[in-house]
Amino acid sequence: METLLPIALTVLILLADVWAIASVWRGTKSSSTKVGWTVLIVIFPAIGAAIWVIAGPRRV
């Protein structure tokens, strides 16, 4: 039971990353901007998704 929390957090982070990457690629920005955001999110999953949420798809 004590391993359930880390697993749940990992799943939530992965879902947030998938959402963030999908949002990046649905946007109207240039391909290089999209690739940059995708790389950031993949390399730093929790931080990258959090930055994407703060920056927002309309501001980046």
C-alpha positions as CSV (number, residue, x, y, z in Angstrom):
1,M,0.0,0.0,0.0
2,E,2.9,2.4,0.7
3,T,4.1,2.1,-2.9
4,L,0.7,3.3,-4.2
5,L,1.5,7.0,-3.7
6,P,4.7,7.1,-5.9
7,I,2.9,5.1,-8.6
8,A,-0.1,7.4,-8.5
9,L,2.2,10.5,-8.7
10,T,4.1,9.0,-11.6
11,V,0.9,8.3,-13.5
12,L,-0.3,11.9,-12.8
13,I,2.9,13.4,-14.1
14,L,2.9,11.2,-17.2
15,L,-0.7,12.3,-17.9
16,A,0.2,15.9,-17.4
17,D,3.1,15.5,-19.8
18,V,1.0,13.9,-22.5
19,W,-1.5,16.7,-22.1
20,A,1.2,19.4,-22.3
21,I,2.8,17.8,-25.3
22,A,-0.5,17.5,-27.1
23,S,-1.3,21.1,-26.3
24,V,2.1,22.2,-27.6
25,W,1.6,20.5,-30.9
26,R,-2.0,21.8,-31.3
27,G,-0.7,25.3,-31.1
28,T,0.0,27.7,-33.9
29,K,3.7,28.4,-33.0
30,S,6.6,27.5,-35.2
31,S,7.9,23.9,-35.3
32,S,11.1,24.9,-33.6
33,T,9.2,26.3,-30.7
34,K,7.1,23.1,-30.5
35,V,10.2,21.0,-30.6
36,G,11.8,23.1,-27.8
37,W,8.8,22.7,-25.5
38,T,8.6,19.0,-26.3
39,V,12.2,18.5,-25.4
40,L,11.8,20.5,-22.2
41,I,8.8,18.4,-21.1
42,V,10.5,15.1,-22.0
43,I,13.8,15.9,-20.3
44,F,12.2,17.5,-17.2
45,P,8.7,15.8,-16.9
46,A,7.4,17.4,-13.8
47,I,9.1,20.8,-14.2
48,G,8.4,21.0,-17.9
49,A,4.7,20.4,-17.6
50,A,4.5,22.8,-14.7
51,I,6.2,25.5,-16.7
52,W,3.9,24.8,-19.6
53,V,0.9,25.2,-17.3
54,I,2.2,28.5,-15.9
55,A,3.3,29.9,-19.3
56,G,0.1,28.7,-20.9
57,P,-0.4,27.7,-24.5
58,R,-1.5,31.2,-25.6
59,R,1.6,33.0,-24.1
60,V,4.3,30.8,-25.5
